[in-house]
Amino acid sequence: MPYTKLGTLIAGIVFALGCIQIALGFGVSTGFVTEPRPGLFLGTSTSAEAIDSGILKVLAAVAFGIITEISQSVAK
């Protein structure tokens, strides 16, 4: 099923981007990563908002991944 494989790919990409956003938010909030300009890495959001958004992306990716796994098992 091509849609199931595409869904798995999308879930993986969103999961990776969410993890990067969480790590970057923690890095900026602790001072480990210094932004040359305010908002360069996090956009217009604060580091707390970036962490929250990253957590939501990770949770959505996990849920989407579970749905694609169910789709794969139904197809077999």
mmCIF file of the N, C-alpha and C atoms, coordinates in Angstrom:
data_MODEL
# 
_entry.id   MODEL 
# 
loop_
_atom_site.group_PDB 
_atom_site.id 
_atom_site.type_symbol 
_atom_site.label_atom_id 
_atom_site.label_alt_id 
_atom_site.label_comp_id 
_atom_site.label_asym_id 
_atom_site.label_entity_id 
_atom_site.label_seq_id 
_atom_site.pdbx_PDB_ins_code 
_atom_site.Cartn_x 
_atom_site.Cartn_y 
_atom_site.Cartn_z 
_atom_site.occupancy 
_atom_site.B_iso_or_equiv 
_atom_site.pdbx_formal_charge 
_atom_site.auth_seq_id 
_atom_site.auth_comp_id 
_atom_site.auth_asym_id 
_atom_site.auth_atom_id 
_atom_site.pdbx_PDB_model_num 
ATOM 1   N N  . MET A 1 1  ? 0.828  -1.175 0.000  1.00 0.00 ? 1  MET A N  1 
ATOM 2   C CA . MET A 1 1  ? 0.000  0.000  0.000  1.00 0.00 ? 1  MET A CA 1 
ATOM 3   C C  . MET A 1 1  ? 0.884  1.254  0.000  1.00 0.00 ? 1  MET A C  1 
ATOM 4   N N  . PRO A 1 2  ? 0.801  2.030  -1.035 1.00 0.00 ? 2  PRO A N  1 
ATOM 5   C CA . PRO A 1 2  ? 1.669  3.213  -1.107 1.00 0.00 ? 2  PRO A CA 1 
ATOM 6   C C  . PRO A 1 2  ? 1.307  4.279  -0.074 1.00 0.00 ? 2  PRO A C  1 
ATOM 7   N N  . TYR A 1 3  ? 0.038  4.382  0.285  1.00 0.00 ? 3  TYR A N  1 
ATOM 8   C CA . TYR A 1 3  ? -0.360 5.394  1.260  1.00 0.00 ? 3  TYR A CA 1 
ATOM 9   C C  . TYR A 1 3  ? 0.162  5.066  2.649  1.00 0.00 ? 3  TYR A C  1 
ATOM 10  N N  . THR A 1 4  ? 0.226  3.802  2.966  1.00 0.00 ? 4  THR A N  1 
ATOM 11  C CA . THR A 1 4  ? 0.755  3.397  4.266  1.00 0.00 ? 4  THR A CA 1 
ATOM 12  C C  . THR A 1 4  ? 2.242  3.710  4.357  1.00 0.00 ? 4  THR A C  1 
ATOM 13  N N  . LYS A 1 5  ? 2.980  3.454  3.299  1.00 0.00 ? 5  LYS A N  1 
ATOM 14  C CA . LYS A 1 5  ? 4.411  3.764  3.295  1.00 0.00 ? 5  LYS A CA 1 
ATOM 15  C C  . LYS A 1 5  ? 4.637  5.270  3.341  1.00 0.00 ? 5  LYS A C  1 
ATOM 16  N N  . LEU A 1 6  ? 3.807  6.012  2.637  1.00 0.00 ? 6  LEU A N  1 
ATOM 17  C CA . LEU A 1 6  ? 3.910  7.471  2.663  1.00 0.00 ? 6  LEU A CA 1 
ATOM 18  C C  . LEU A 1 6  ? 3.585  7.998  4.060  1.00 0.00 ? 6  LEU A C  1 
ATOM 19  N N  . GLY A 1 7  ? 2.579  7.427  4.701  1.00 0.00 ? 7  GLY A N  1 
ATOM 20  C CA . GLY A 1 7  ? 2.227  7.824  6.062  1.00 0.00 ? 7  GLY A CA 1 
ATOM 21  C C  . GLY A 1 7  ? 3.338  7.530  7.046  1.00 0.00 ? 7  GLY A C  1 
ATOM 22  N N  . THR A 1 8  ? 3.997  6.393  6.883  1.00 0.00 ? 8  THR A N  1 
ATOM 23  C CA . THR A 1 8  ? 5.125  6.055  7.750  1.00 0.00 ? 8  THR A CA 1 
ATOM 24  C C  . THR A 1 8  ? 6.267  7.042  7.554  1.00 0.00 ? 8  THR A C  1 
ATOM 25  N N  . LEU A 1 9  ? 6.534  7.412  6.328  1.00 0.00 ? 9  LEU A N  1 
ATOM 26  C CA . LEU A 1 9  ? 7.583  8.386  6.035  1.00 0.00 ? 9  LEU A CA 1 
ATOM 27  C C  . LEU A 1 9  ? 7.251  9.742  6.646  1.00 0.00 ? 9  LEU A C  1 
ATOM 28  N N  . ILE A 1 10 ? 6.016  10.184 6.493  1.00 0.00 ? 10 ILE A N  1 
ATOM 29  C CA . ILE A 1 10 ? 5.604  11.473 7.048  1.00 0.00 ? 10 ILE A CA 1 
ATOM 30  C C  . ILE A 1 10 ? 5.699  11.454 8.568  1.00 0.00 ? 10 ILE A C  1 
ATOM 31  N N  . ALA A 1 11 ? 5.257  10.361 9.189  1.00 0.00 ? 11 ALA A N  1 
ATOM 32  C CA . ALA A 1 11 ? 5.338  10.256 10.648 1.00 0.00 ? 11 ALA A CA 1 
ATOM 33  C C  . ALA A 1 11 ? 6.786  10.314 11.113 1.00 0.00 ? 11 ALA A C  1 
ATOM 34  N N  . GLY A 1 12 ? 7.687  9.672  10.397 1.00 0.00 ? 12 GLY A N  1 
ATOM 35  C CA . GLY A 1 12 ? 9.102  9.703  10.760 1.00 0.00 ? 12 GLY A CA 1 
ATOM 36  C C  . GLY A 1 12 ? 9.706  11.087 10.638 1.00 0.00 ? 12 GLY A C  1 
ATOM 37  N N  . ILE A 1 13 ? 9.354  11.788 9.579  1.00 0.00 ? 13 ILE A N  1 
ATOM 38  C CA . ILE A 1 13 ? 9.885  13.134 9.373  1.00 0.00 ? 13 ILE A CA 1 
ATOM 39  C C  . ILE A 1 13 ? 9.366  14.089 10.443 1.00 0.00 ? 13 ILE A C  1 
ATOM 40  N N  . VAL A 1 14 ? 8.067  14.022 10.731 1.00 0.00 ? 14 VAL A N  1 
ATOM 41  C CA . VAL A 1 14 ? 7.486  14.900 11.749 1.00 0.00 ? 14 VAL A CA 1 
ATOM 42  C C  . VAL A 1 14 ? 8.073  14.581 13.125 1.00 0.00 ? 14 VAL A C  1 
ATOM 43  N N  . PHE A 1 15 ? 8.293  13.303 13.401 1.00 0.00 ? 15 PHE A N  1 
ATOM 44  C CA . PHE A 1 15 ? 8.904  12.912 14.678 1.00 0.00 ? 15 PHE A CA 1 
ATOM 45  C C  . PHE A 1 15 ? 10.306 13.504 14.803 1.00 0.00 ? 15 PHE A C  1 
ATOM 46  N N  . ALA A 1 16 ? 11.096 13.393 13.754 1.00 0.00 ? 16 ALA A N  1 
ATOM 47  C CA . ALA A 1 16 ? 12.464 13.920 13.786 1.00 0.00 ? 16 ALA A CA 1 
ATOM 48  C C  . ALA A 1 16 ? 12.463 15.444 13.939 1.00 0.00 ? 16 ALA A C  1 
ATOM 49  N N  . LEU A 1 17 ? 11.597 16.127 13.220 1.00 0.00 ? 17 LEU A N  1 
ATOM 50  C CA . LEU A 1 17 ? 11.537 17.585 13.321 1.00 0.00 ? 17 LEU A CA 1 
ATOM 51  C C  . LEU A 1 17 ? 11.048 18.031 14.699 1.00 0.00 ? 17 LEU A C  1 
ATOM 52  N N  . GLY A 1 18 ? 10.119 17.286 15.276 1.00 0.00 ? 18 GLY A N  1 
ATOM 53  C CA . GLY A 1 18 ? 9.655  17.603 16.622 1.00 0.00 ? 18 GLY A CA 1 
ATOM 54  C C  . GLY A 1 18 ? 10.758 17.441 17.646 1.00 0.00 ? 18 GLY A C  1 
ATOM 55  N N  . CYS A 1 19 ? 11.541 16.371 17.514 1.00 0.00 ? 19 CYS A N  1 
ATOM 56  C CA . CYS A 1 19 ? 12.665 16.152 18.434 1.00 0.00 ? 19 CYS A CA 1 
ATOM 57  C C  . CYS A 1 19 ? 13.711 17.245 18.298 1.00 0.00 ? 19 CYS A C  1 
ATOM 58  N N  . ILE A 1 20 ? 13.977 17.679 17.077 1.00 0.00 ? 20 ILE A N  1 
ATOM 59  C CA . ILE A 1 20 ? 14.932 18.764 16.854 1.00 0.00 ? 20 ILE A CA 1 
ATOM 60  C C  . ILE A 1 20 ? 14.421 20.058 17.471 1.00 0.00 ? 20 ILE A C  1 
ATOM 61  N N  . GLN A 1 21 ? 13.113 20.314 17.326 1.00 0.00 ? 21 GLN A N  1 
ATOM 62  C CA . GLN A 1 21 ? 12.539 21.530 17.889 1.00 0.00 ? 21 GLN A CA 1 
ATOM 63  C C  . GLN A 1 21 ? 12.601 21.520 19.418 1.00 0.00 ? 21 GLN A C  1 
ATOM 64  N N  . ILE A 1 22 ? 12.342 20.359 20.026 1.00 0.00 ? 22 ILE A N  1 
ATOM 65  C CA . ILE A 1 22 ? 12.439 20.246 21.480 1.00 0.00 ? 22 ILE A CA 1 
ATOM 66  C C  . ILE A 1 22 ? 13.885 20.482 21.937 1.00 0.00 ? 22 ILE A C  1 
ATOM 67  N N  . ALA A 1 23 ? 14.825 19.849 21.273 1.00 0.00 ? 23 ALA A N  1 
ATOM 68  C CA . ALA A 1 23 ? 16.235 20.010 21.641 1.00 0.00 ? 23 ALA A CA 1 
ATOM 69  C C  . ALA A 1 23 ? 16.690 21.455 21.472 1.00 0.00 ? 23 ALA A C  1 
ATOM 70  N N  . LEU A 1 24 ? 16.261 22.086 20.413 1.00 0.00 ? 24 LEU A N  1 
ATOM 71  C CA . LEU A 1 24 ? 16.634 23.478 20.177 1.00 0.00 ? 24 LEU A CA 1 
ATOM 72  C C  . LEU A 1 24 ? 15.998 24.399 21.209 1.00 0.00 ? 24 LEU A C  1 
ATOM 73  N N  . GLY A 1 25 ? 14.754 24.110 21.576 1.00 0.00 ? 25 GLY A N  1 
ATOM 74  C CA . GLY A 1 25 ? 14.097 24.908 22.608 1.00 0.00 ? 25 GLY A CA 1 
ATOM 75  C C  . GLY A 1 25 ? 14.800 24.796 23.943 1.00 0.00 ? 25 GLY A C  1 
ATOM 76  N N  . PHE A 1 26 ? 15.193 23.575 24.324 1.00 0.00 ? 26 PHE A N  1 
ATOM 77  C CA . PHE A 1 26 ? 15.941 23.396 25.561 1.00 0.00 ? 26 PHE A CA 1 
ATOM 78  C C  . PHE A 1 26 ? 17.319 24.053 25.470 1.00 0.00 ? 26 PHE A C  1 
ATOM 79  N N  . GLY A 1 27 ? 17.951 23.947 24.317 1.00 0.00 ? 27 GLY A N  1 
ATOM 80  C CA . GLY A 1 27 ? 19.264 24.567 24.152 1.00 0.00 ? 27 GLY A CA 1 
ATOM 81  C C  . GLY A 1 27 ? 19.228 26.071 24.289 1.00 0.00 ? 27 GLY A C  1 
ATOM 82  N N  . VAL A 1 28 ? 18.218 26.697 23.710 1.00 0.00 ? 28 VAL A N  1 
ATOM 83  C CA . VAL A 1 28 ? 18.093 28.154 23.799 1.00 0.00 ? 28 VAL A CA 1 
ATOM 84  C C  . VAL A 1 28 ? 17.717 28.572 25.217 1.00 0.00 ? 28 VAL A C  1 
ATOM 85  N N  . SER A 1 29 ? 16.837 27.805 25.866 1.00 0.00 ? 29 SER A N  1 
ATOM 86  C CA . SER A 1 29 ? 16.397 28.191 27.215 1.00 0.00 ? 29 SER A CA 1 
ATOM 87  C C  . SER A 1 29 ? 17.509 28.043 28.251 1.00 0.00 ? 29 SER A C  1 
ATOM 88  N N  . THR A 1 30 ? 18.396 27.072 28.060 1.00 0.00 ? 30 THR A N  1 
ATOM 89  C CA . THR A 1 30 ? 19.495 26.893 29.013 1.00 0.00 ? 30 THR A CA 1 
ATOM 90  C C  . THR A 1 30 ? 20.706 27.755 28.685 1.00 0.00 ? 30 THR A C  1 
ATOM 91  N N  . GLY A 1 31 ? 20.742 28.343 27.518 1.00 0.00 ? 31 GLY A N  1 
ATOM 92  C CA . GLY A 1 31 ? 21.862 29.174 27.125 1.00 0.00 ? 31 GLY A CA 1 
ATOM 93  C C  . GLY A 1 31 ? 22.955 28.408 26.416 1.00 0.00 ? 31 GLY A C  1 
ATOM 94  N N  . PHE A 1 32 ? 22.744 27.114 26.175 1.00 0.00 ? 32 PHE A N  1 
ATOM 95  C CA . PHE A 1 32 ? 23.733 26.310 25.466 1.00 0.00 ? 32 PHE A CA 1 
ATOM 96  C C  . PHE A 1 32 ? 23.837 26.752 24.008 1.00 0.00 ? 32 PHE A C  1 
ATOM 97  N N  . VAL A 1 33 ? 22.705 27.119 23.427 1.00 0.00 ? 33 VAL A N  1 
ATOM 98  C CA . VAL A 1 33 ? 22.663 27.627 22.058 1.00 0.00 ? 33 VAL A CA 1 
ATOM 99  C C  . VAL A 1 33 ? 22.330 29.106 22.141 1.00 0.00 ? 33 VAL A C  1 
ATOM 100 N N  . THR A 1 34 ? 23.197 29.942 21.584 1.00 0.00 ? 34 THR A N  1 
ATOM 101 C CA . THR A 1 34 ? 22.924 31.376 21.582 1.00 0.00 ? 34 THR A CA 1 
ATOM 102 C C  . THR A 1 34 ? 22.449 31.775 20.200 1.00 0.00 ? 34 THR A C  1 
ATOM 103 N N  . GLU A 1 35 ? 21.364 32.498 20.185 1.00 0.00 ? 35 GLU A N  1 
ATOM 104 C CA . GLU A 1 35 ? 20.819 32.957 18.907 1.00 0.00 ? 35 GLU A CA 1 
ATOM 105 C C  . GLU A 1 35 ? 21.499 34.272 18.522 1.00 0.00 ? 35 GLU A C  1 
ATOM 106 N N  . PRO A 1 36 ? 22.022 34.351 17.309 1.00 0.00 ? 36 PRO A N  1 
ATOM 107 C CA . PRO A 1 36 ? 22.652 35.607 16.890 1.00 0.00 ? 36 PRO A CA 1 
ATOM 108 C C  . PRO A 1 36 ? 21.631 36.746 16.775 1.00 0.00 ? 36 PRO A C  1 
ATOM 109 N N  . ARG A 1 37 ? 20.429 36.391 16.364 1.00 0.00 ? 37 ARG A N  1 
ATOM 110 C CA . ARG A 1 37 ? 19.322 37.349 16.315 1.00 0.00 ? 37 ARG A CA 1 
ATOM 111 C C  . ARG A 1 37 ? 18.163 36.725 17.088 1.00 0.00 ? 37 ARG A C  1 
ATOM 112 N N  . PRO A 1 38 ? 17.406 37.490 17.838 1.00 0.00 ? 38 PRO A N  1 
ATOM 113 C CA . PRO A 1 38 ? 16.250 36.909 18.525 1.00 0.00 ? 38 PRO A CA 1 
ATOM 114 C C  . PRO A 1 38 ? 15.258 36.337 17.530 1.00 0.00 ? 38 PRO A C  1 
ATOM 115 N N  . GLY A 1 39 ? 14.865 35.116 17.746 1.00 0.00 ? 39 GLY A N  1 
ATOM 116 C CA . GLY A 1 39 ? 13.883 34.478 16.877 1.00 0.00 ? 39 GLY A CA 1 
ATOM 117 C C  . GLY A 1 39 ? 14.459 33.801 15.651 1.00 0.00 ? 39 GLY A C  1 
ATOM 118 N N  . LEU A 1 40 ? 15.770 33.717 15.537 1.00 0.00 ? 40 LEU A N  1 
ATOM 119 C CA . LEU A 1 40 ? 16.361 33.095 14.351 1.00 0.00 ? 40 LEU A CA 1 
ATOM 120 C C  . LEU A 1 40 ? 16.049 31.612 14.286 1.00 0.00 ? 40 LEU A C  1 
ATOM 121 N N  . PHE A 1 41 ? 16.220 30.900 15.393 1.00 0.00 ? 41 PHE A N  1 
ATOM 122 C CA . PHE A 1 41 ? 15.986 29.465 15.410 1.00 0.00 ? 41 PHE A CA 1 
ATOM 123 C C  . PHE A 1 41 ? 14.555 29.096 15.773 1.00 0.00 ? 41 PHE A C  1 
ATOM 124 N N  . LEU A 1 42 ? 13.949 29.850 16.655 1.00 0.00 ? 42 LEU A N  1 
ATOM 125 C CA . LEU A 1 42 ? 12.629 29.489 17.164 1.00 0.00 ? 42 LEU A CA 1 
ATOM 126 C C  . LEU A 1 42 ? 11.500 30.266 16.513 1.00 0.00 ? 42 LEU A C  1 
ATOM 127 N N  . GLY A 1 43 ? 11.798 31.157 15.625 1.00 0.00 ? 43 GLY A N  1 
ATOM 128 C CA . GLY A 1 43 ? 10.746 31.973 15.024 1.00 0.00 ? 43 GLY A CA 1 
ATOM 129 C C  . GLY A 1 43 ? 10.330 33.057 15.996 1.00 0.00 ? 43 GLY A C  1 
ATOM 130 N N  . THR A 1 44 ? 9.071  33.362 16.030 1.00 0.00 ? 44 THR A N  1 
ATOM 131 C CA . THR A 1 44 ? 8.600  34.410 16.918 1.00 0.00 ? 44 THR A CA 1 
ATOM 132 C C  . THR A 1 44 ? 8.194  33.867 18.284 1.00 0.00 ? 44 THR A C  1 
ATOM 133 N N  . SER A 1 45 ? 8.266  32.557 18.470 1.00 0.00 ? 45 SER A N  1 
ATOM 134 C CA . SER A 1 45 ? 7.836  31.959 19.730 1.00 0.00 ? 45 SER A CA 1 
ATOM 135 C C  . SER A 1 45 ? 8.960  31.969 20.755 1.00 0.00 ? 45 SER A C  1 
ATOM 136 N N  . THR A 1 46 ? 8.574  31.831 22.005 1.00 0.00 ? 46 THR A N  1 
ATOM 137 C CA . THR A 1 46 ? 9.567  31.718 23.067 1.00 0.00 ? 46 THR A CA 1 
ATOM 138 C C  . THR A 1 46 ? 10.062 30.273 23.104 1.00 0.00 ? 46 THR A C  1 
ATOM 139 N N  . SER A 1 47 ? 11.063 30.021 23.931 1.00 0.00 ? 47 SER A N  1 
ATOM 140 C CA . SER A 1 47 ? 11.599 28.665 24.001 1.00 0.00 ? 47 SER A CA 1 
ATOM 141 C C  . SER A 1 47 ? 10.575 27.706 24.603 1.00 0.00 ? 47 SER A C  1 
ATOM 142 N N  . ALA A 1 48 ? 9.768  28.178 25.548 1.00 0.00 ? 48 ALA A N  1 
ATOM 143 C CA . ALA A 1 48 ? 8.730  27.321 26.142 1.00 0.00 ? 48 ALA A CA 1 
ATOM 144 C C  . ALA A 1 48 ? 7.668  26.945 25.110 1.00 0.00 ? 48 ALA A C  1 
ATOM 145 N N  . GLU A 1 49 ? 7.272  27.906 24.282 1.00 0.00 ? 49 GLU A N  1 
ATOM 146 C CA . GLU A 1 49 ? 6.294  27.617 23.232 1.00 0.00 ? 49 GLU A CA 1 
ATOM 147 C C  . GLU A 1 49 ? 6.869  26.657 22.192 1.00 0.00 ? 49 GLU A C  1 
ATOM 148 N N  . ALA A 1 50 ? 8.155  26.784 21.905 1.00 0.00 ? 50 ALA A N  1 
ATOM 149 C CA . ALA A 1 50 ? 8.804  25.884 20.948 1.00 0.00 ? 50 ALA A CA 1 
ATOM 150 C C  . ALA A 1 50 ? 8.859  24.461 21.496 1.00 0.00 ? 50 ALA A C  1 
ATOM 151 N N  . ILE A 1 51 ? 9.142  24.327 22.787 1.00 0.00 ? 51 ILE A N  1 
ATOM 152 C CA . ILE A 1 51 ? 9.166  23.000 23.408 1.00 0.00 ? 51 ILE A CA 1 
ATOM 153 C C  . ILE A 1 51 ? 7.784  22.386 23.394 1.00 0.00 ? 51 ILE A C  1 
ATOM 154 N N  . ASP A 1 52 ? 6.767  23.176 23.739 1.00 0.00 ? 52 ASP A N  1 
ATOM 155 C CA . ASP A 1 52 ? 5.388  22.679 23.719 1.00 0.00 ? 52 ASP A CA 1 
ATOM 156 C C  . ASP A 1 52 ? 4.977  22.245 22.313 1.00 0.00 ? 52 ASP A C  1 
ATOM 157 N N  . SER A 1 53 ? 5.317  23.045 21.330 1.00 0.00 ? 53 SER A N  1 
ATOM 158 C CA . SER A 1 53 ? 4.981  22.708 19.947 1.00 0.00 ? 53 SER A CA 1 
ATOM 159 C C  . SER A 1 53 ? 5.714  21.443 19.500 1.00 0.00 ? 53 SER A C  1 
ATOM 160 N N  . GLY A 1 54 ? 6.953  21.306 19.903 1.00 0.00 ? 54 GLY A N  1 
ATOM 161 C CA . GLY A 1 54 ? 7.717  20.106 19.559 1.00 0.00 ? 54 GLY A CA 1 
ATOM 162 C C  . GLY A 1 54 ? 7.127  18.861 20.190 1.00 0.00 ? 54 GLY A C  1 
ATOM 163 N N  . ILE A 1 55 ? 6.682  18.961 21.436 1.00 0.00 ? 55 ILE A N  1 
ATOM 164 C CA . ILE A 1 55 ? 6.061  17.816 22.105 1.00 0.00 ? 55 ILE A CA 1 
ATOM 165 C C  . ILE A 1 55 ? 4.774  17.423 21.398 1.00 0.00 ? 55 ILE A C  1 
ATOM 166 N N  . LEU A 1 56 ? 3.985  18.412 20.988 1.00 0.00 ? 56 LEU A N  1 
ATOM 167 C CA . LEU A 1 56 ? 2.752  18.104 20.253 1.00 0.00 ? 56 LEU A CA 1 
ATOM 168 C C  . LEU A 1 56 ? 3.054  17.429 18.912 1.00 0.00 ? 56 LEU A C  1 
ATOM 169 N N  . LYS A 1 57 ? 4.114  17.867 18.241 1.00 0.00 ? 57 LYS A N  1 
ATOM 170 C CA . LYS A 1 57 ? 4.499  17.241 16.972 1.00 0.00 ? 57 LYS A CA 1 
ATOM 171 C C  . LYS A 1 57 ? 4.923  15.790 17.184 1.00 0.00 ? 57 LYS A C  1 
ATOM 172 N N  . VAL A 1 58 ? 5.680  15.551 18.243 1.00 0.00 ? 58 VAL A N  1 
ATOM 173 C CA . VAL A 1 58 ? 6.127  14.182 18.529 1.00 0.00 ? 58 VAL A CA 1 
ATOM 174 C C  . VAL A 1 58 ? 4.927  13.289 18.849 1.00 0.00 ? 58 VAL A C  1 
ATOM 175 N N  . LEU A 1 59 ? 4.016  13.774 19.668 1.00 0.00 ? 59 LEU A N  1 
ATOM 176 C CA . LEU A 1 59 ? 2.831  12.985 20.009 1.00 0.00 ? 59 LEU A CA 1 
ATOM 177 C C  . LEU A 1 59 ? 1.957  12.715 18.785 1.00 0.00 ? 59 LEU A C  1 
ATOM 178 N N  . ALA A 1 60 ? 1.792  13.719 17.927 1.00 0.00 ? 60 ALA A N  1 
ATOM 179 C CA . ALA A 1 60 ? 1.009  13.519 16.713 1.00 0.00 ? 60 ALA A CA 1 
ATOM 180 C C  . ALA A 1 60 ? 1.697  12.517 15.787 1.00 0.00 ? 60 ALA A C  1 
ATOM 181 N N  . ALA A 1 61 ? 3.018  12.575 15.699 1.00 0.00 ? 61 ALA A N  1 
ATOM 182 C CA . ALA A 1 61 ? 3.751  11.636 14.850 1.00 0.00 ? 61 ALA A CA 1 
ATOM 183 C C  . ALA A 1 61 ? 3.639  10.214 15.374 1.00 0.00 ? 61 ALA A C  1 
ATOM 184 N N  . VAL A 1 62 ? 3.689  10.055 16.703 1.00 0.00 ? 62 VAL A N  1 
ATOM 185 C CA . VAL A 1 62 ? 3.531  8.719  17.281 1.00 0.00 ? 62 VAL A CA 1 
ATOM 186 C C  . VAL A 1 62 ? 2.138  8.182  16.998 1.00 0.00 ? 62 VAL A C  1 
ATOM 187 N N  . ALA A 1 63 ? 1.132  9.021  17.158 1.00 0.00 ? 63 ALA A N  1 
ATOM 188 C CA . ALA A 1 63 ? -0.240 8.590  16.876 1.00 0.00 ? 63 ALA A CA 1 
ATOM 189 C C  . ALA A 1 63 ? -0.401 8.226  15.399 1.00 0.00 ? 63 ALA A C  1 
ATOM 190 N N  . PHE A 1 64 ? 0.165  9.034  14.523 1.00 0.00 ? 64 PHE A N  1 
ATOM 191 C CA . PHE A 1 64 ? 0.081  8.747  13.090 1.00 0.00 ? 64 PHE A CA 1 
ATOM 192 C C  . PHE A 1 64 ? 0.847  7.479  12.743 1.00 0.00 ? 64 PHE A C  1 
ATOM 193 N N  . GLY A 1 65 ? 1.971  7.255  13.408 1.00 0.00 ? 65 GLY A N  1 
ATOM 194 C CA . GLY A 1 65 ? 2.731  6.032  13.199 1.00 0.00 ? 65 GLY A CA 1 
ATOM 195 C C  . GLY A 1 65 ? 1.962  4.802  13.638 1.00 0.00 ? 65 GLY A C  1 
ATOM 196 N N  . ILE A 1 66 ? 1.245  4.911  14.752 1.00 0.00 ? 66 ILE A N  1 
ATOM 197 C CA . ILE A 1 66 ? 0.421  3.797  15.217 1.00 0.00 ? 66 ILE A CA 1 
ATOM 198 C C  . ILE A 1 66 ? -0.680 3.498  14.210 1.00 0.00 ? 66 ILE A C  1 
ATOM 199 N N  . ILE A 1 67 ? -1.273 4.540  13.670 1.00 0.00 ? 67 ILE A N  1 
ATOM 200 C CA . ILE A 1 67 ? -2.323 4.344  12.666 1.00 0.00 ? 67 ILE A CA 1 
ATOM 201 C C  . ILE A 1 67 ? -1.767 3.656  11.428 1.00 0.00 ? 67 ILE A C  1 
ATOM 202 N N  . THR A 1 68 ? -0.565 4.027  11.005 1.00 0.00 ? 68 THR A N  1 
ATOM 203 C CA . THR A 1 68 ? 0.017  3.373  9.829  1.00 0.00 ? 68 THR A CA 1 
ATOM 204 C C  . THR A 1 68 ? 0.376  1.921  10.128 1.00 0.00 ? 68 THR A C  1 
ATOM 205 N N  . GLU A 1 69 ? 0.800  1.632  11.354 1.00 0.00 ? 69 GLU A N  1 
ATOM 206 C CA . GLU A 1 69 ? 1.077  0.237  11.731 1.00 0.00 ? 69 GLU A CA 1 
ATOM 207 C C  . GLU A 1 69 ? -0.220 -0.604 11.700 1.00 0.00 ? 69 GLU A C  1 
ATOM 208 N N  . ILE A 1 70 ? -1.298 -0.012 12.172 1.00 0.00 ? 70 ILE A N  1 
ATOM 209 C CA . ILE A 1 70 ? -2.585 -0.711 12.106 1.00 0.00 ? 70 ILE A CA 1 
ATOM 210 C C  . ILE A 1 70 ? -2.985 -0.938 10.658 1.00 0.00 ? 70 ILE A C  1 
ATOM 211 N N  . SER A 1 71 ? -2.742 0.056  9.808  1.00 0.00 ? 71 SER A N  1 
ATOM 212 C CA . SER A 1 71 ? -3.057 -0.088 8.392  1.00 0.00 ? 71 SER A CA 1 
ATOM 213 C C  . SER A 1 71 ? -2.236 -1.195 7.746  1.00 0.00 ? 71 SER A C  1 
ATOM 214 N N  . GLN A 1 72 ? -0.973 -1.313 8.130  1.00 0.00 ? 72 GLN A N  1 
ATOM 215 C CA . GLN A 1 72 ? -0.124 -2.367 7.584  1.00 0.00 ? 72 GLN A CA 1 
ATOM 216 C C  . GLN A 1 72 ? -0.610 -3.749 8.020  1.00 0.00 ? 72 GLN A C  1 
ATOM 217 N N  . SER A 1 73 ? -1.027 -3.864 9.276  1.00 0.00 ? 73 SER A N  1 
ATOM 218 C CA . SER A 1 73 ? -1.473 -5.166 9.760  1.00 0.00 ? 73 SER A CA 1 
ATOM 219 C C  . SER A 1 73 ? -2.821 -5.546 9.160  1.00 0.00 ? 73 SER A C  1 
ATOM 220 N N  . VAL A 1 74 ? -3.672 -4.592 8.880  1.00 0.00 ? 74 VAL A N  1 
ATOM 221 C CA . VAL A 1 74 ? -4.969 -4.878 8.249  1.00 0.00 ? 74 VAL A CA 1 
ATOM 222 C C  . VAL A 1 74 ? -4.752 -5.298 6.793  1.00 0.00 ? 74 VAL A C  1 
ATOM 223 N N  . ALA A 1 75 ? -3.753 -4.701 6.140  1.00 0.00 ? 75 ALA A N  1 
ATOM 224 C CA . ALA A 1 75 ? -3.497 -5.025 4.736  1.00 0.00 ? 75 ALA A CA 1 
ATOM 225 C C  . ALA A 1 75 ? -2.970 -6.453 4.576  1.00 0.00 ? 75 ALA A C  1 
ATOM 226 N N  . LYS A 1 76 ? -2.322 -6.990 5.604  1.00 0.00 ? 76 LYS A N  1 
ATOM 227 C CA . LYS A 1 76 ? -1.781 -8.348 5.514  1.00 0.00 ? 76 LYS A CA 1 
ATOM 228 C C  . LYS A 1 76 ? -2.882 -9.304 5.791  1.00 0.00 ? 76 LYS A C  1 
# 
